[in-house]
């Protein structure tokens, strides 16, 4: 049995509730609704027959406020509420850092990295190059660090990979989503990169504005893509692929499915004591994310990407 600790809670992010429910196979809809996440209880209810991941359990929880910790524990049957973050060390086999505000990730992850505890960090891994450099250095030293957007495991995207032969040689990809660039642009980049078999990005240019992000990407093989994130559009997450022989529009809606498959991949990784998702793939996505932010701040200049090893 893989014992998992879940740590952290950030505003508007229900992952400590939803991910723990998916692993443990139980949720208290009334409690989840009470704390403001009726959409979560709705998709957990719709997928009740798929709840529970054999061979794993979230056994410990710590959030920055004990009241929050106790709410999570009640809602998803977590047995132990920790008083201190570091109390989990030695008590669990792995940790999920479930905050999606990346400015806190290094400080919260460091004790577990130093203790050699396998760690999954919610997206986006980092919001600046210094923090990304820290994680890259630790991963290079063999520390178990896994991080991604669950969009990598979206069933809608993976189904279309089976149809690539009908599209002919791909010429263009576009991605469209809602909300802010750092927290939600990473979703679109993750899905796009997965579809394209994690190509090497070489140049990024932001040609939009804050709140209306339009980002042009160029890859090492010459392929081009654009990513669009707008605050004031209807909620959607779409990726379109255009080939010489055909095209596909993919709308991602099955959040439960992608969360569950992401968690399964992390648990499988813990069992093998090695992340099944290479850190280099995560690093390339975060560097692209940050390069777009840099381009915007520099008036839309093209930012060339180099790996941390160049």
ABEGO torsion letter per residue (X at the ends): XBBBBBBEBBBGBAAAAAAAAAAAGBBBAAAAAAAGBAAAAAAAAAAAAABEBBGBBBABBBBABAAAAAAAAAAAGBABBBABAAAABGABABBBBABABAAAAAAAAAAAAAAGBBBBBBOBABABAAAAAAAAAAAAAGBBBBBBBAAAABAAAAAAAAAAAAAEBBABBBBBBBEBAAAAAAAAAAAAAAAAGGBBBABBBBABBBGBBBBBBBBAAGBBBBBBBBAABBBBBBBBBBBAABBBBBBBABAAAAAAAAAAAAAAAAAAGBBABBAAAAAAAAAAAAAAAAAAAAGGBBBBBBBAAX
